[in-house]
Amino acid sequence: MKTRIPISLFLFIVCNLTIYAQWNEQSNNFTNGHLGIGSNANTNSLYIYGSNSQNLLKVENSRDSDAGIEFESNLANFKIGAGIGNGTNSFTIYDLNALQLRMIINGSGQVGIGTSSPTSGYILDVNGNLKVGSNIYTSGNVTSYDLDATYVDGYQGDFYNVYYNNLYSSSDKRLKSNIEEDVASHEEIYKIKTYNYQFKDDNEGRTRHGVMAQDIREILPELVSTDQDGYLAVNYVDMIPLMLRAIQDQKQTIDALQAELVTLKNSIISDEDLKQKMEVEGDFFKVYPNPSSSESKIEIIQEGENAQIHITNLNGETVKSINVDNLKNMRLDDANLTNGVYFVRYYISGELKQTKRILIKK
């Protein structure tokens, strides 16, 4: 009697032989401890290869718990997967050493870094300091109620109503090159016009005070930049040193004028001093008529060597000088003098002897 092997037993043996062949160390898939699925493992410990749109690897947990893959080295231990650390519908990165959730993408598409609960209404919620090594671009508005910024390298756009306790600008000498003292007189600062205006995009409609970038570009083009949309911006910070230089120039001018004023004051004899001098020494000269409308006469009473008459205006400027040279009487033509008060000063050998006022009234 012949023994028949059941078909089921035959299939079982064939399948086991097939599986054994795929995982046999002598096969092309398993070589020197490297496993390849769908292809040779090459140098990878595990290599999965596919050529269709199906998932190459799926990790599933049938219980209401997390499902993920753990990565561990001598220094770090992380688990990446679904719902790790919070058991919600989310993709998470969990630090098994610190037992802390490092990053989450929840079912609403919100990303949280340093927080397990991203704030509602925000795609990205970062709990901690954020450093950006390149540029940040936005087509919308940047709004913040509380922002601590320690360094901003560049910005293009509009900021409205920025409040801060203090603002520092990098100015360390070690960061700069081609340093030269600014000794130029920046008179162009005085040409800058200031305006009152409102920003078109400012819903509050507040009145602002400032300059127009187009004006500054004509006077100080190095203070104006253009953004990617062609709009102009003014570097107000770099304008401050130029304003300081202009103020310093004004201070020098004021100091010089004050010194001249002191000199003029010291050269003017008060009415009381003049009266006392006249009482002691008597009259040195007479001038008449006073007021005068056309011609004044000067009569010398006390002569002296190197005697001179100087006519000065109220600013102390000499408008006419006369060498007396033993002249007793002189005529003063008022035609070259404008209406006003003048001082007639009589000097002998450089010493002021007497001063009299005269009014020219044509």
C-alpha positions in Angstrom: 0.0 0.0 0.0 1.4 3.4 -1.0 1.6 6.2 1.6 0.2 9.5 0.4 1.6 12.7 1.8 -1.2 15.3 2.4 -1.1 18.5 0.4 -1.1 20.6 3.5 2.0 18.9 4.8 3.7 19.3 1.5 3.0 23.1 1.4 4.2 23.5 5.0 7.5 21.8 4.1 8.0 23.9 1.0 7.2 27.2 2.7 9.6 26.4 5.5 12.3 25.5 3.0 11.6 28.8 1.2 11.8 30.9 4.4 14.9 29.1 5.4 16.5 29.8 2.1 15.7 33.6 2.4 17.3 33.9 5.9 20.1 31.3 5.4 23.5 32.8 6.1 24.7 31.4 2.8 22.0 33.3 0.8 22.5 36.6 -0.9 20.2 38.4 1.6 22.1 37.5 4.7 25.9 38.0 4.5 28.4 38.4 7.3 25.7 39.6 9.7 24.1 42.1 7.2 20.4 41.5 6.4 18.8 42.7 3.2 15.1 42.6 2.4 14.2 43.0 -1.2 17.9 43.3 -2.1 21.4 42.5 -0.9 22.3 44.1 2.4 25.6 45.4 1.2 27.4 47.1 4.1 24.2 48.0 6.1 23.2 45.9 9.1 19.6 46.1 7.8 18.6 47.2 4.3 15.0 47.3 3.0 14.4 47.9 -0.7 11.1 48.3 -2.6 10.0 49.5 -6.0 6.3 50.2 -5.5 4.2 52.8 -3.6 3.5 50.5 -0.6 5.1 51.0 2.8 8.6 49.5 3.1 8.2 49.2 6.9 5.2 49.5 9.2 5.3 49.5 13.1 1.9 48.8 14.6 0.7 48.3 18.2 -2.8 46.9 18.6 -3.2 48.3 22.1 -4.0 51.9 23.0 -0.4 52.7 23.5 2.5 54.1 21.6 4.2 52.5 18.6 7.7 53.4 17.6 11.4 52.5 17.1 14.0 53.0 19.8 17.5 54.2 18.9 20.2 53.7 21.6 24.0 54.3 21.8 26.4 54.6 24.7 25.5 58.3 24.9 21.9 58.7 23.9 18.6 56.8 23.9 15.7 58.1 21.9 12.4 56.6 20.7 10.6 57.9 17.6 7.1 57.0 16.7 3.4 57.5 17.3 2.0 58.8 20.6 5.2 58.2 22.5 5.2 60.0 25.8 1.6 61.3 25.6 -0.5 58.5 24.1 -2.2 60.9 21.6 -2.6 60.9 17.8 0.8 62.4 17.2 4.3 61.8 15.9 6.8 62.3 18.7 10.5 62.2 19.5 11.1 61.1 23.1 14.3 61.2 25.2 14.4 58.0 27.1 17.4 59.1 29.2 15.8 62.4 30.4 12.3 61.0 30.2 11.2 64.1 28.3 9.3 64.7 25.1 11.5 66.7 22.8 9.3 67.2 19.7 5.7 66.6 18.7 3.5 66.9 15.6 -0.1 66.5 16.7 -3.1 65.5 14.7 -3.9 69.1 13.8 -0.5 69.5 12.1 0.9 71.7 14.9 4.6 71.3 15.7 5.8 71.7 19.3 9.5 71.9 20.2 10.1 71.7 24.0 6.4 71.4 24.7 3.9 68.6 24.5 1.0 70.9 23.9 1.5 73.4 21.0 -0.5 76.6 21.5 -3.8 76.6 19.6 -3.7 78.7 16.5 0.0 78.4 15.9 1.7 75.9 13.5 5.0 76.1 15.3 5.3 76.5 19.1 8.9 76.7 20.5 9.4 76.7 24.2 12.9 78.1 24.6 15.4 80.1 22.7 15.4 80.0 18.9 18.5 80.7 16.8 18.2 81.1 13.1 21.5 80.8 11.1 20.1 82.1 7.9 17.1 84.3 6.8 13.5 84.2 7.8 10.9 85.2 5.2 7.2 85.8 5.7 4.5 87.1 3.5 2.3 88.0 6.4 2.7 89.9 9.7 5.0 89.1 12.6 3.1 89.8 15.9 4.4 89.4 19.4 3.2 90.5 22.8 6.4 89.5 24.5 9.6 89.1 22.6 13.1 88.8 23.9 15.6 89.2 21.1 19.3 89.2 21.8 20.6 89.4 18.2 19.0 90.4 14.9 21.3 90.3 11.9 18.9 91.7 9.3 15.3 92.5 8.6 13.1 93.6 5.7 9.6 94.8 6.2 7.7 97.0 8.7 7.7 96.9 12.5 4.9 98.8 14.2 4.8 99.9 17.9 7.9 98.1 19.1 8.3 98.5 22.9 11.6 97.7 24.6 13.4 98.5 27.9 16.8 99.0 26.2 18.5 98.5 22.8 22.1 97.8 22.2 24.0 98.1 18.9 27.2 96.2 18.3 30.0 98.8 18.5 33.1 96.9 19.8 36.2 98.3 18.2 37.5 94.7 17.7 34.6 94.1 15.3 35.5 97.0 13.0 38.1 97.8 10.4 39.3 100.9 8.4 38.6 103.1 11.5 39.0 106.8 10.9 38.0 109.7 13.1 35.1 111.6 11.5 36.4 115.2 11.3 34.1 116.3 8.4 31.6 119.1 9.0 28.3 117.4 8.2 26.4 120.4 7.0 24.2 118.1 4.9 22.4 117.2 8.1 20.9 120.6 8.2 19.3 120.0 4.8 17.2 117.1 6.0 13.5 117.8 6.2 11.3 116.3 8.8 7.6 115.4 8.4 4.5 114.3 10.1 2.7 111.4 8.5 0.7 108.1 8.9 1.5 104.7 7.6 -1.1 103.4 5.1 -1.0 99.9 6.6 -1.3 101.1 10.2 -4.9 100.5 11.3 -4.5 102.7 14.3 -3.7 105.7 12.1 -1.2 107.2 14.5 0.7 110.3 13.5 4.4 109.6 13.1 7.4 111.9 12.9 10.4 111.2 10.7 12.0 111.7 7.3 11.4 110.5 3.8 13.9 107.9 2.5 13.8 109.5 -1.0 15.1 112.8 0.6 17.9 111.0 2.5 19.0 109.1 -0.6 19.7 112.4 -2.3 21.8 113.7 0.7 23.2 110.6 2.5 22.7 107.6 0.1 24.7 105.3 2.4 21.9 105.5 5.0 19.2 104.1 2.6 18.6 100.5 1.6 16.1 98.9 -0.8 14.1 95.7 0.0 13.2 92.9 -2.4 9.9 94.8 -3.3 11.7 98.0 -4.1 10.7 99.9 -1.0 13.2 102.2 0.7 14.3 102.1 4.4 16.4 104.5 6.4 19.1 103.6 8.9 18.3 105.9 11.7 21.0 104.4 14.0 23.8 105.4 11.6 22.3 108.9 11.4 22.9 109.5 15.1 26.7 109.9 14.9 26.3 112.4 12.1 23.9 114.4 14.2 26.4 114.2 17.1 29.1 115.6 14.8 26.8 118.4 13.7 26.0 119.3 17.3 29.7 119.3 18.1 30.3 121.7 15.2 27.6 124.0 16.6 29.1 123.9 20.0 32.4 125.0 18.6 30.7 127.9 16.8 28.8 128.9 19.9 31.9 128.8 22.1 33.7 131.1 19.6 30.8 133.6 19.5 30.6 133.6 23.3 34.4 134.4 23.5 34.0 137.3 21.1 31.0 138.5 23.1 33.0 138.5 26.3 35.8 140.5 24.5 33.2 143.1 23.3 31.7 143.4 26.7 35.0 144.0 28.3 35.8 146.7 25.8 32.6 148.6 26.5 32.6 151.1 29.3 29.4 151.4 31.3 27.5 154.6 31.5 28.5 155.0 35.2 32.2 154.4 34.5 32.1 156.8 31.6 30.4 159.5 33.7 33.0 159.0 36.4 35.8 159.1 33.9 34.4 162.4 32.4 34.1 164.0 35.8 37.8 163.2 36.5 39.3 163.9 33.2 36.8 166.2 31.6 35.4 166.0 28.0 37.8 164.8 25.3 35.6 165.6 22.3 32.1 166.7 21.3 29.9 165.3 18.5 26.9 167.2 17.2 24.2 167.4 16.1 22.9 164.4 17.9 20.6 162.9 16.5 22.0 163.5 13.1 20.2 163.3 9.7 22.9 164.1 7.2 26.3 165.2 8.6 27.9 165.1 12.1 30.7 167.2 13.4 33.4 166.0 15.8 35.3 168.6 17.8 38.5 167.5 19.6 38.9 169.1 23.0 41.9 167.2 24.4 44.6 166.3 22.0 47.1 163.5 22.2 49.7 161.5 20.3 48.4 158.9 17.8 44.9 160.0 18.4 42.1 158.1 16.6 38.3 158.2 16.3 36.6 154.8 15.7 32.9 154.6 14.8 31.3 151.2 15.8 27.8 149.7 15.5 25.9 147.9 18.2 27.6 144.6 17.3 31.0 146.2 18.1 32.0 146.2 14.5 34.1 149.2 13.3 32.4 150.9 10.4 34.8 153.9 10.1 38.2 155.0 11.5 39.7 158.5 11.4 43.3 159.5 12.3 43.0 162.8 14.1 46.5 164.1 13.3 46.1 167.4 15.2 42.7 168.0 13.6 40.5 170.1 15.8 37.3 169.7 13.8 36.1 166.8 11.6 33.0 166.2 9.6 31.4 162.7 9.6 29.4 162.0 6.5 26.2 160.1 7.6 25.4 159.0 4.0 27.3 155.7 4.4 25.6 154.9 7.7 22.3 153.3 8.1 19.8 154.5 10.6 20.5 153.4 14.2 22.7 153.9 17.2 26.5 154.1 16.9 29.4 154.6 19.3 32.1 157.3 18.7 35.3 156.2 20.5 38.3 158.4 21.1 41.7 156.7 21.5 45.1 158.2 22.4 48.1 156.0 21.9 45.7 153.0 21.8 44.0 153.8 25.1 40.3 154.4 25.0 39.7 157.9 26.5 36.0 158.5 25.9 32.9 157.0 24.2 29.8 158.8 23.1 26.6 157.6 21.5 25.2 159.1 18.4 21.9 158.4 16.7 21.7 158.5 12.9 18.1 159.2 11.8 17.6 160.2 8.2 
